[in-house]
Amino acid sequence: MLDQLVPALSGVGQSSPVQADATIRSRPTADATSDFGSMLARMATDTIDTLKNAEAVSVAGIRDKASAQQVVESVMAAEQSLQTAVAVRDKVVAAYLEISRMAI
């Protein structure tokens, strides 16, 4: 059975994204010295930047300086970033609660 799955899964990691965000590709990859706290801080900063950008594009759309497509794309990117941040926050809180219940 495993022999049948290996050929089917062999090309999974080789595909390229259909539409990638240029800001994601331009960021340097995380090095071995970065810690979890700095990763969370970068993620929070990126989420805030995405939300600010969506707000600015929405205002530009109201002023008829941005197309409806640009507004929708920026708002959907902000929504996705916010959902990711909330999911990570929930996991961190759940991990903290689990650690606090451990016997010393």
PEWO-V382581 format. One record per helix or strand of 3 or more residues. SS is the DSSP state (2 for helix, 1 for strand). FROM is the first residue (numbers start at 1). TO is the last residue. If there is no record, write none. Layout:
# PEWO-V382581
SS;FROM;TO  SS;FROM;TO
This chain:
# PEWO-V382581
2;2;9  2;12;14  2;22;26  2;36;62  2;68;101
